[in-house]
Amino acid sequence: MTHRNVLGPFQGFLRDYRKLVWGMLALGAANAVLDLVASLGPPWPDRKGTVTYTVIAAWVVLLWSFSVWRPSSQQKCKSRLSTLALGFLLLAAFYALLKSFFVYDTPKPGYEVPSGFMVRETTKQTMRRFPTVSLTEMLDGAAYEPREIWDPWTVNLVQWTILLNWIAVFSCLSLIISAFLVLRESSPKDVWPKRRPSRLRSMSAGKRKIVEAREETPPPSPTKDTKGGPFDRSPQNDPNCAPRSSDQ
């Protein structure tokens, strides 16, 4: 009686898409580290919400692009990689500019507030009365409520712009990973270097060279005459060669 492996199709799917799964995990880990640990993410919404939205969007883009681009040629993949790399750099630079111009730090570690780009009328009056007071000091006096200093609609616009740009950065990174995986699949197998066997990786450099040289050495040719072998043509093994008489 044969037992059918119910998980066979699922296991085959995991083998085929193992690199894709690793790419998804790497995207999620990179986003969490940059946002939760390094505090490089957007100031709105909270850190956990930003990580959740960004990871979901990056995973969807990665799965979609990998399924659509998979039958592409090498030339198309290389062209996509060049374009996406340039786009990723531009998006990252634009995000850095947004963070530097429209985000203010607070006394609370890891907590930031976005600003607007048009101040309210009351803020203008305060700045005319106290010319030496900066926007940072006014924001501190307003308990770090940006809508007390800038027009609320400009604050909302800056919030959404920074968040969408952060998601676009990781979406572009997802496209780069997808294009690279498709390029690996469409390339000849001998283009990418193969990994050494585990038994060779555990050896020292000297022993590894000896083993590799021994494995690369071709076996002896079967046509070579070997004494006592089937191809030995010495007089005592050759039936066509008559033995010499001891009298002669």
VOPA-542385 format. One line per field, with one value per residue: x, y, z of N, C-alpha, C in turn; residue number from 1. Coordinates in steps of 0.1 Angstrom, whole numbers. Each point is the difference from the previous one (the first is absolute). Layout:
BEGIN
n_xx = [X / ...]
n_yy = [Y / ...]
n_zz = [Z / ...]
ca_xx = [X / ...]
ca_yy = [Y / ...]
ca_zz = [Z / ...]
c_xx = [X / ...]
c_yy = [Y / ...]
c_zz = [Z / ...]
k = [NUM / ...]
// end
This chain:
BEGIN
n_xx = [9 / -3 / 8 / -10 / 10 / -8 / 11 / 0 / -11 / -4 / 6 / -6 / -11 / 2 / 3 / -11 / -7 / 11 / 6 / -12 / -1 / 13 / -3 / -11 / 6 / 9 / -10 / -7 / 11 / 3 / -13 / -1 / 12 / -3 / -12 / 0 / 11 / 2 / -14 / 2 / -10 / -12 / -3 / -7 / -8 / -4 / 11 / -8 / -8 / 10 / 5 / -12 / -3 / 12 / 0 / -13 / 2 / 12 / -7 / -11 / 8 / 6 / -11 / -6 / 11 / 2 / -13 / 0 / 12 / -5 / -8 / 6 / 6 / 12 / -2 / -12 / 5 / 10 / -8 / -8 / 10 / 5 / -12 / -2 / 12 / -2 / -12 / 6 / 11 / -8 / -7 / 11 / 5 / -11 / 0 / 13 / -3 / -11 / 8 / 10 / -10 / -7 / 11 / -6 / 12 / -4 / -3 / -11 / 9 / 4 / -4 / -6 / 0 / -10 / 5 / -4 / -6 / -12 / 5 / -6 / -11 / -4 / 5 / -6 / -11 / 2 / 3 / -10 / -6 / 4 / 7 / 4 / -13 / 6 / -2 / 13 / 3 / -6 / 5 / 11 / -2 / -2 / 9 / 7 / -9 / 4 / -13 / 7 / 9 / -2 / -4 / -11 / -5 / 9 / -3 / -13 / 2 / 7 / -9 / -10 / 6 / 3 / -12 / -6 / 8 / -3 / -13 / 1 / 7 / -8 / -10 / 8 / 3 / -13 / -2 / 9 / -5 / -12 / 5 / 7 / -11 / -7 / 10 / 0 / -14 / 1 / 10 / 10 / -1 / 8 / -9 / -9 / 9 / 4 / -8 / 10 / 3 / -9 / 4 / 0 / -12 / -2 / 7 / 13 / 7 / 10 / -8 / -6 / 11 / 5 / -11 / 0 / 13 / -3 / -11 / 8 / 8 / 1 / -8 / 9 / 6 / -11 / 4 / 3 / 11 / -6 / 10 / -3 / -3 / -12 / 7 / 4 / 9 / 3 / 12 / 1 / -5 / 9 / -12 / 1 / 6 / 7 / 0 / 11 / 6 / 1 / -2 / -9]
n_yy = [-12 / 9 / 8 / 8 / 8 / 4 / 2 / -10 / 4 / 0 / -12 / -4 / 6 / -5 / -11 / 2 / 4 / -8 / 4 / -2 / -11 / -3 / 4 / -7 / -10 / 1 / 1 / -10 / -7 / 3 / -2 / -12 / -4 / 5 / -5 / -12 / -3 / 3 / -1 / -6 / -6 / 1 / 12 / -2 / -9 / -8 / -4 / -6 / 11 / 8 / -8 / -1 / 13 / 3 / -10 / 3 / 13 / -2 / -8 / 8 / 11 / -7 / -5 / 12 / 8 / -8 / 0 / 14 / 2 / -11 / 1 / 10 / 7 / -4 / 4 / -5 / -11 / -1 / 3 / -9 / -9 / 4 / -1 / -12 / -3 / 6 / -6 / -11 / 3 / 2 / -11 / -7 / 6 / -2 / -12 / -1 / 6 / -8 / -10 / 6 / 2 / -12 / -5 / 1 / 0 / -9 / 4 / -5 / -10 / 1 / 12 / 1 / 12 / -2 / 8 / 12 / 7 / 2 / 10 / -1 / 7 / -7 / -9 / 6 / 2 / -12 / -4 / 8 / -5 / -12 / 9 / -1 / -2 / -12 / -7 / -4 / 13 / 5 / -9 / 3 / 13 / -5 / -5 / 5 / 10 / -6 / -4 / 2 / -5 / -11 / 3 / -4 / 5 / 10 / -1 / -1 / 10 / 7 / -3 / 2 / 12 / 2 / -4 / 6 / 10 / -2 / -1 / 11 / 4 / -5 / 6 / 10 / -2 / -2 / 10 / 6 / -5 / 4 / 11 / 0 / -4 / 8 / 9 / -4 / 0 / 12 / 1 / -3 / -13 / 0 / 10 / -5 / 4 / -12 / -3 / 1 / -13 / -4 / -12 / 7 / 5 / -12 / -2 / -2 / 11 / -4 / -5 / 12 / 6 / -8 / 2 / 13 / 0 / -8 / 8 / 11 / -8 / -1 / -9 / -10 / 2 / -6 / 9 / 5 / -5 / -9 / -1 / -11 / 11 / 3 / 11 / -8 / 5 / -3 / -5 / 0 / 12 / 0 / -5 / 11 / 3 / -7 / -8 / 6 / -9 / -7 / -9 / 9]
n_zz = [0 / -9 / 7 / -2 / -4 / 10 / 7 / -10 / -5 / 13 / 3 / -11 / 4 / 12 / -6 / -8 / 10 / 3 / -11 / -5 / 7 / -3 / -12 / 2 / 6 / -10 / -8 / 6 / 1 / -12 / -3 / 7 / -5 / -12 / 2 / 5 / -6 / -13 / 1 / -11 / 6 / -5 / 4 / -11 / 4 / 10 / 7 / 8 / -1 / 1 / 9 / 6 / -2 / 4 / 10 / 3 / -2 / 7 / 9 / 0 / 1 / 9 / 5 / -2 / 3 / 10 / 2 / -1 / 7 / 5 / -10 / 7 / -9 / -3 / -13 / 0 / 6 / -9 / -10 / 5 / 2 / -11 / -6 / 6 / -2 / -12 / -3 / 5 / -7 / -10 / 2 / 2 / -10 / -7 / 4 / -2 / -12 / -2 / 4 / -7 / -9 / 1 / 6 / 11 / 7 / 10 / 12 / -5 / 5 / -13 / 5 / -12 / -4 / -10 / -9 / -2 / -10 / 7 / 7 / 12 / -1 / 10 / -7 / -11 / 7 / 5 / -12 / -3 / 10 / -3 / -7 / 12 / 1 / 1 / -12 / 2 / 4 / -11 / -7 / 7 / -3 / -12 / 9 / -10 / -1 / -12 / 2 / 11 / -8 / -7 / -12 / 5 / -11 / 3 / 13 / -4 / -9 / 9 / 9 / -8 / -3 / 13 / 4 / -10 / 3 / 13 / -3 / -8 / 10 / 9 / -6 / -2 / 13 / 1 / -8 / 7 / 12 / -4 / -5 / 11 / 7 / -8 / 2 / 12 / -1 / -7 / 10 / -8 / 2 / -11 / -1 / 9 / 8 / -1 / 9 / 8 / -2 / 9 / -5 / -11 / 3 / 6 / -11 / 3 / -3 / 8 / 9 / -1 / -2 / 10 / 7 / -3 / 2 / 11 / 3 / -3 / 6 / -13 / 0 / 4 / -12 / -3 / -10 / 11 / -5 / 8 / 7 / -5 / -8 / -4 / 1 / 9 / -9 / 13 / -3 / 13 / -4 / -11 / -3 / -8 / 11 / -8 / 10 / 4 / -8 / 11 / -10 / -6]
ca_xx = [-9 / 8 / -4 / 1 / 5 / -10 / 7 / 9 / -1 / 5 / 14 / 6 / -1 / 10 / 13 / 1 / 0 / 7 / 7 / -10 / -4 / 11 / -1 / -11 / 5 / 10 / -7 / -7 / 10 / 7 / -10 / -1 / 12 / 2 / -10 / -2 / 13 / 7 / -9 / 1 / -13 / -8 / -5 / -14 / -6 / 10 / 10 / -6 / -9 / 8 / 7 / -10 / -4 / 11 / 3 / -11 / 1 / 12 / -2 / -9 / 8 / 10 / -7 / -6 / 10 / 7 / -9 / -2 / 12 / 8 / 5 / 7 / 13 / 11 / 2 / -10 / 3 / 12 / -5 / -8 / 9 / 7 / -10 / -5 / 11 / 0 / -12 / 2 / 9 / -7 / -10 / 6 / 5 / -11 / -5 / 10 / -3 / -12 / 2 / 8 / -6 / -13 / -2 / 7 / 2 / -6 / 8 / -2 / 8 / -7 / -13 / 2 / -13 / 1 / -4 / -7 / 8 / -6 / -2 / -13 / 1 / 5 / 14 / 7 / -1 / 10 / 13 / 2 / 2 / 12 / 8 / 11 / -5 / 0 / -11 / 2 / -4 / -15 / -5 / 2 / -11 / -13 / -1 / 3 / -12 / 3 / -11 / -1 / 10 / -2 / -14 / -2 / 0 / 14 / 6 / -5 / 7 / 14 / -1 / -3 / 11 / 11 / -4 / 0 / 14 / 7 / -5 / 5 / 14 / 1 / -6 / 10 / 10 / -7 / 1 / 14 / 2 / -7 / 7 / 12 / -3 / -4 / 12 / 7 / -6 / 1 / 14 / 5 / 4 / 15 / 4 / 1 / 9 / -7 / 5 / 8 / -6 / 2 / 12 / 11 / 0 / 5 / 14 / 9 / 3 / 10 / -6 / -11 / 7 / 4 / -12 / -5 / 9 / -2 / -13 / 0 / 10 / -8 / 4 / 9 / -7 / 0 / 9 / 13 / 5 / 4 / 6 / -9 / -13 / -6 / 7 / 15 / 5 / 14 / 0 / -6 / -15 / -5 / -1 / 6 / 14 / 4 / 11 / 13 / 5 / 12 / 12 / 5]
ca_yy = [12 / 12 / 11 / 12 / 11 / 11 / 12 / 0 / 12 / 12 / -1 / 4 / 14 / 6 / -2 / 9 / 14 / 2 / 13 / 11 / 1 / 7 / 14 / 6 / 1 / 11 / 13 / 3 / 2 / 13 / 11 / 1 / 5 / 14 / 8 / -2 / 1 / 12 / 11 / 6 / 0 / 12 / 3 / -4 / -3 / -5 / -8 / -13 / 1 / 3 / -13 / -9 / 4 / -1 / -14 / -5 / 5 / -5 / -14 / -1 / 4 / -10 / -11 / 3 / 1 / -13 / -8 / 6 / 1 / -12 / -5 / 11 / -4 / 6 / 14 / 8 / 0 / 10 / 13 / 3 / 2 / 14 / 10 / -1 / 4 / 14 / 4 / -2 / 11 / 13 / -1 / 1 / 14 / 8 / -3 / 7 / 14 / 2 / -1 / 10 / 13 / 1 / -8 / 5 / -9 / 4 / -5 / -15 / -7 / -7 / 6 / 12 / 6 / 7 / 14 / 4 / 9 / 13 / 3 / 6 / 15 / 2 / -3 / 12 / 11 / -2 / 2 / 14 / 6 / -6 / -5 / -9 / -13 / -10 / -9 / -11 / 4 / 1 / -14 / -4 / 6 / -5 / -14 / -8 / -2 / 8 / 7 / 13 / 9 / 0 / -2 / -15 / -7 / -2 / -10 / -13 / -3 / -4 / -14 / -10 / 0 / -8 / -14 / -6 / -1 / -11 / -13 / -1 / -4 / -15 / -6 / 0 / -10 / -12 / -2 / -4 / -14 / -9 / 0 / -8 / -14 / -4 / 0 / -13 / -11 / 1 / -1 / -14 / -5 / 0 / 14 / 3 / -10 / -10 / -1 / -11 / -10 / 3 / -7 / 9 / 13 / -2 / -3 / 12 / 4 / -10 / -13 / 2 / 0 / -14 / -8 / 5 / -4 / -14 / -3 / 4 / -9 / -11 / -14 / -6 / -6 / -15 / -6 / 1 / -13 / -2 / -13 / -10 / 3 / -6 / 5 / -3 / -8 / -5 / -14 / -11 / 2 / 1 / -14 / -1 / 0 / -14 / 1 / -4 / -13 / 1 / -5 / 10]
ca_zz = [0 / -1 / 8 / -7 / 8 / -2 / 0 / -11 / -8 / 8 / 1 / -13 / -1 / 9 / -6 / -11 / 4 / 12 / -1 / 1 / 14 / 7 / -4 / 7 / 13 / 1 / -1 / 13 / 10 / -3 / 3 / 15 / 7 / -4 / 6 / 15 / 7 / -4 / 0 / -13 / -7 / 0 / 13 / 1 / 14 / 10 / -6 / -3 / -11 / -12 / -4 / -6 / -13 / -9 / -3 / -9 / -13 / -7 / -4 / -12 / -12 / -3 / -5 / -13 / -10 / -3 / -8 / -14 / -7 / 0 / -13 / -8 / -5 / 8 / -3 / 7 / 14 / 3 / -2 / 11 / 12 / -1 / 2 / 13 / 9 / 0 / 7 / 14 / 5 / 0 / 10 / 13 / 1 / 2 / 14 / 9 / 0 / 7 / 15 / 5 / -1 / 5 / 12 / 12 / 11 / 12 / 11 / 2 / -10 / -10 / -4 / -9 / -5 / -13 / 0 / -12 / -8 / 1 / 14 / 2 / 2 / 14 / 0 / -6 / 9 / 11 / -6 / -2 / 13 / 6 / -11 / 3 / 3 / -11 / -1 / 10 / 13 / 0 / 0 / 13 / 8 / -4 / 4 / -12 / -8 / -12 / -6 / 7 / -6 / -14 / -4 / 1 / -12 / -4 / 8 / -5 / -13 / 3 / 6 / -11 / -10 / 6 / 1 / -13 / -5 / 7 / -6 / -13 / 1 / 2 / -12 / -10 / 4 / -3 / -15 / -2 / 4 / -10 / -13 / 2 / 1 / -13 / -8 / 4 / -6 / -14 / -4 / -1 / 13 / 3 / 2 / 14 / 7 / 9 / 14 / 2 / 9 / 14 / 5 / -4 / 7 / 14 / -1 / -1 / -14 / -6 / -2 / -10 / -13 / -3 / -3 / -13 / -10 / -2 / -7 / -13 / -7 / -7 / 3 / -10 / -12 / 0 / -10 / 4 / 4 / 14 / 1 / 6 / -3 / -13 / -12 / 1 / -11 / 2 / -6 / 7 / 0 / -13 / -6 / -13 / 0 / 4 / 10 / -5 / 6 / 9 / -7 / -8]
c_xx = [9 / -6 / 2 / 5 / -9 / 8 / 10 / -1 / 5 / 15 / 7 / -1 / 11 / 14 / 2 / 1 / 7 / 7 / -9 / -5 / 11 / 0 / -11 / 4 / 10 / -6 / -6 / 10 / 7 / -9 / -1 / 12 / 2 / -11 / 0 / 13 / 7 / -8 / 1 / -13 / -8 / -4 / -15 / -3 / 10 / 9 / -5 / -9 / 8 / 7 / -11 / -4 / 11 / 3 / -10 / 2 / 12 / -2 / -9 / 7 / 10 / -7 / -5 / 11 / 7 / -9 / -1 / 13 / 7 / 3 / 8 / 14 / 11 / 2 / -11 / 2 / 11 / -5 / -9 / 8 / 6 / -10 / -5 / 11 / 1 / -12 / 1 / 8 / -7 / -11 / 6 / 6 / -12 / -6 / 9 / -3 / -12 / 2 / 8 / -7 / -14 / -3 / 8 / 0 / -7 / 9 / -2 / 8 / -8 / -13 / 3 / -14 / 3 / -4 / -8 / 10 / -6 / -4 / -14 / 2 / 4 / 15 / 8 / 0 / 10 / 14 / 3 / 2 / 13 / 9 / 11 / -5 / -1 / -13 / 1 / -4 / -15 / -6 / 1 / -11 / -14 / -1 / 2 / -13 / 2 / -11 / -3 / 10 / -3 / -15 / -2 / 0 / 14 / 7 / -5 / 6 / 14 / 0 / -1 / 12 / 12 / -3 / 0 / 14 / 8 / -5 / 6 / 15 / 1 / -7 / 10 / 11 / -6 / 2 / 15 / 3 / -7 / 7 / 13 / -3 / -4 / 12 / 8 / -6 / 2 / 14 / 4 / 5 / 15 / 5 / 3 / 9 / -7 / 7 / 9 / -8 / 3 / 13 / 12 / 1 / 6 / 15 / 8 / 3 / 9 / -7 / -11 / 7 / 4 / -12 / -6 / 9 / -1 / -12 / 1 / 10 / -8 / 5 / 9 / -8 / 0 / 9 / 15 / 5 / 4 / 5 / -9 / -15 / -5 / 7 / 15 / 4 / 14 / 0 / -7 / -16 / -6 / -1 / 6 / 15 / 5 / 11 / 13 / 4 / 12 / 13 / 6 / 7]
c_yy = [12 / 11 / 13 / 11 / 12 / 13 / 1 / 13 / 13 / 0 / 4 / 15 / 7 / -1 / 9 / 14 / 3 / 13 / 11 / 2 / 6 / 15 / 7 / 2 / 11 / 14 / 4 / 3 / 14 / 12 / 2 / 6 / 15 / 8 / -1 / 2 / 13 / 12 / 8 / 1 / 13 / 3 / -3 / -11 / -5 / -10 / -14 / 0 / 2 / -13 / -9 / 4 / -1 / -14 / -6 / 5 / -5 / -15 / -1 / 4 / -11 / -12 / 3 / 1 / -13 / -9 / 5 / 0 / -13 / -5 / 10 / -5 / 7 / 15 / 9 / 1 / 10 / 14 / 5 / 3 / 14 / 11 / 1 / 5 / 16 / 6 / -1 / 11 / 14 / 1 / 2 / 14 / 10 / -2 / 7 / 15 / 3 / -1 / 11 / 14 / 1 / -9 / 6 / -10 / 5 / -5 / -15 / -7 / -8 / 5 / 13 / 5 / 7 / 14 / 3 / 9 / 14 / 2 / 7 / 15 / 3 / -2 / 12 / 11 / -2 / 2 / 15 / 7 / -5 / -5 / -10 / -14 / -8 / -8 / -12 / 3 / 2 / -14 / -6 / 6 / -5 / -15 / -10 / -5 / 8 / 8 / 13 / 10 / 2 / -3 / -16 / -7 / -2 / -11 / -14 / -4 / -5 / -14 / -11 / -1 / -8 / -14 / -7 / -1 / -12 / -13 / -2 / -4 / -16 / -7 / -1 / -10 / -14 / -3 / -4 / -14 / -9 / 0 / -8 / -15 / -5 / -1 / -13 / -12 / -1 / -2 / -15 / -4 / 2 / 15 / 2 / -11 / -9 / -1 / -13 / -10 / 3 / -6 / 8 / 13 / -2 / -3 / 13 / 2 / -11 / -13 / 1 / -1 / -14 / -8 / 4 / -5 / -15 / -3 / 4 / -8 / -11 / -14 / -5 / -6 / -15 / -7 / 0 / -14 / 0 / -14 / -9 / 3 / -6 / 5 / -2 / -9 / -5 / -15 / -10 / 1 / 0 / -14 / -1 / -1 / -14 / 1 / -6 / -13 / 3 / -5 / 10 / 11]
c_zz = [0 / 8 / -8 / 9 / -3 / -1 / -11 / -8 / 8 / 1 / -13 / -2 / 8 / -7 / -12 / 4 / 13 / 0 / 1 / 15 / 8 / -3 / 8 / 15 / 2 / -1 / 13 / 11 / -2 / 4 / 15 / 6 / -3 / 8 / 15 / 7 / -3 / -1 / -13 / -8 / 1 / 14 / 2 / -10 / 9 / -7 / -4 / -12 / -13 / -5 / -6 / -14 / -11 / -4 / -9 / -14 / -7 / -4 / -12 / -13 / -4 / -6 / -14 / -10 / -4 / -9 / -14 / -8 / -2 / -14 / -8 / -4 / 9 / -3 / 7 / 15 / 4 / -2 / 12 / 13 / -1 / 3 / 15 / 10 / 0 / 7 / 15 / 7 / 0 / 11 / 14 / 3 / 3 / 15 / 10 / 1 / 8 / 15 / 5 / 1 / 8 / 12 / 12 / 11 / 12 / 12 / 3 / -11 / -10 / -4 / -7 / -4 / -13 / 1 / -13 / -8 / -1 / 14 / 1 / 3 / 14 / 1 / -6 / 10 / 11 / -5 / -2 / 14 / 7 / -12 / 3 / 4 / -13 / 0 / 10 / 14 / 1 / 1 / 14 / 10 / -2 / 3 / -12 / -7 / -12 / -5 / 8 / -7 / -15 / -3 / 0 / -13 / -6 / 8 / -4 / -13 / 2 / 6 / -11 / -10 / 5 / 1 / -13 / -7 / 6 / -5 / -14 / 0 / 1 / -12 / -11 / 3 / -2 / -15 / -4 / 3 / -10 / -13 / 1 / 0 / -14 / -9 / 4 / -7 / -15 / -5 / -1 / 14 / 4 / 2 / 14 / 7 / 9 / 14 / 2 / 9 / 15 / 5 / -4 / 8 / 14 / 0 / 0 / -14 / -7 / -3 / -11 / -14 / -4 / -4 / -14 / -11 / -3 / -7 / -15 / -9 / -7 / 3 / -11 / -12 / 0 / -11 / 4 / 5 / 14 / 2 / 8 / -2 / -13 / -12 / 0 / -11 / 1 / -5 / 8 / 1 / -14 / -6 / -13 / 0 / 6 / 10 / -7 / 6 / 8 / -7 / -9 / 8]
k = [1 / 2 / 3 / 4 / 5 / 6 / 7 / 8 / 9 / 10 / 11 / 12 / 13 / 14 / 15 / 16 / 17 / 18 / 19 / 20 / 21 / 22 / 23 / 24 / 25 / 26 / 27 / 28 / 29 / 30 / 31 / 32 / 33 / 34 / 35 / 36 / 37 / 38 / 39 / 40 / 41 / 42 / 43 / 44 / 45 / 46 / 47 / 48 / 49 / 50 / 51 / 52 / 53 / 54 / 55 / 56 / 57 / 58 / 59 / 60 / 61 / 62 / 63 / 64 / 65 / 66 / 67 / 68 / 69 / 70 / 71 / 72 / 73 / 74 / 75 / 76 / 77 / 78 / 79 / 80 / 81 / 82 / 83 / 84 / 85 / 86 / 87 / 88 / 89 / 90 / 91 / 92 / 93 / 94 / 95 / 96 / 97 / 98 / 99 / 100 / 101 / 102 / 103 / 104 / 105 / 106 / 107 / 108 / 109 / 110 / 111 / 112 / 113 / 114 / 115 / 116 / 117 / 118 / 119 / 120 / 121 / 122 / 123 / 124 / 125 / 126 / 127 / 128 / 129 / 130 / 131 / 132 / 133 / 134 / 135 / 136 / 137 / 138 / 139 / 140 / 141 / 142 / 143 / 144 / 145 / 146 / 147 / 148 / 149 / 150 / 151 / 152 / 153 / 154 / 155 / 156 / 157 / 158 / 159 / 160 / 161 / 162 / 163 / 164 / 165 / 166 / 167 / 168 / 169 / 170 / 171 / 172 / 173 / 174 / 175 / 176 / 177 / 178 / 179 / 180 / 181 / 182 / 183 / 184 / 185 / 186 / 187 / 188 / 189 / 190 / 191 / 192 / 193 / 194 / 195 / 196 / 197 / 198 / 199 / 200 / 201 / 202 / 203 / 204 / 205 / 206 / 207 / 208 / 209 / 210 / 211 / 212 / 213 / 214 / 215 / 216 / 217 / 218 / 219 / 220 / 221 / 222 / 223 / 224 / 225 / 226 / 227 / 228 / 229 / 230 / 231 / 232 / 233 / 234 / 235 / 236 / 237 / 238 / 239 / 240 / 241 / 242 / 243 / 244 / 245 / 246 / 247 / 248]
// end
